[in-house]
Amino acid sequence: MYEFHGWATISLPEDLDECYEEVSEKIKKWVNKLNKIDNCVFDLRVNNGEYHVWTAGCKNRRIVIEEELLNFYRFIGQIAPCSYGLLYVLDHGVDQEFKVYVLVRGQLLERRDPFLSPFFPVIEDPSE
């Protein structure tokens, strides 16, 4: 099982403030495309004048979603380079640790998770 949970706050440099509508339309196209993938949720909303992306899902196989998911976050970093957020990923069949992808300054960086890993024994007891 490939499980993911993430968020991003969309932010542009001050000199591009008037471009939020254009940027949000581009992100909405990705969101609409990704929402066609079963067992996944992607959303873009405006809250108190700020644009936010939420992502979550569970797929039977990583290969179905991983590349699209990471490319989506990279795309956000490219078109809105002041955006920031986190994406937590766990491939239950392969890894016993969450990967954390950090979106900051236009880049998506992979980091080790200090909070929920290793899956055994932090979240669940090892089977005997």
JOVEN-V262530 format. One record per pair of residues at least 12 apart in sequence whose ideal C-beta (glycine too) atoms are under 7 Angstrom apart, sorted by the first residue. I is the first residue (numbers start at 1). J is the second residue. D is the distance in Angstrom with one decimal. If there is no record, write none. Layout:
[[I:J:D] [I:J:D]]
This chain:
[[1:58:5.8] [1:60:6.5] [1:92:4.3] [1:93:6.8] [2:59:4.7] [2:61:6.5] [2:62:4.1] [2:65:6.4] [2:66:6.7] [2:91:5.1] [3:58:5.0] [3:90:4.8] [3:92:6.8] [4:55:6.5] [4:56:6.7] [4:57:5.6] [4:69:6.2] [4:87:6.5] [4:88:6.6] [4:89:4.8] [5:56:5.0] [5:88:4.9] [6:55:4.3] [6:85:6.5] [6:86:6.1] [6:87:3.5] [6:88:6.5] [7:52:6.6] [7:53:6.5] [7:54:5.4] [7:85:5.1] [7:86:6.4] [8:53:4.4] [8:73:6.8] [8:76:5.6] [8:83:5.5] [8:84:6.9] [8:85:3.0] [8:103:5.5] [9:50:6.2] [9:52:5.7] [9:83:6.2] [9:84:5.8] [9:85:6.1] [10:23:6.6] [10:27:6.9] [10:51:3.8] [10:52:6.9] [10:53:6.7] [10:76:6.7] [10:80:4.9] [10:83:5.1] [11:80:6.2] [11:82:3.9] [11:83:5.0] [11:84:6.9] [12:80:5.4] [12:82:5.8] [13:81:7.0] [13:82:5.7] [20:51:6.5] [23:79:5.4] [23:80:5.4] [24:44:6.4] [24:51:5.6] [26:79:5.9] [27:44:5.3] [27:53:6.6] [27:76:6.6] [28:44:5.7] [30:72:5.3] [30:75:6.3] [31:43:6.6] [31:44:5.2] [34:68:6.3] [34:72:6.3] [37:65:6.1] [39:57:5.5] [39:58:5.4] [39:59:5.8] [40:57:3.3] [40:65:6.4] [41:56:5.0] [41:57:6.3] [42:55:5.3] [53:76:6.7] [55:87:6.9] [62:91:5.1] [70:101:6.9] [70:108:6.6] [73:87:5.8] [73:101:6.3] [73:103:5.4] [73:108:5.0] [74:108:5.1] [76:103:6.5] [77:103:5.6] [77:106:4.4] [77:107:5.8] [77:108:5.8] [78:106:6.6] [81:105:6.7] [81:106:3.6] [83:103:6.0] [84:103:5.8] [84:104:5.2] [85:103:4.5] [86:100:6.2] [86:102:6.1] [87:101:4.1] [88:100:5.7] [88:113:6.9] [89:101:6.9] [90:119:6.8] [96:118:4.9] [96:119:4.6] [96:120:6.0] [97:112:6.9] [97:113:6.2] [97:117:3.7] [97:118:5.2] [97:119:6.8] [98:113:3.9] [98:116:5.1] [98:117:5.0] [99:113:7.0] [100:113:4.8]]
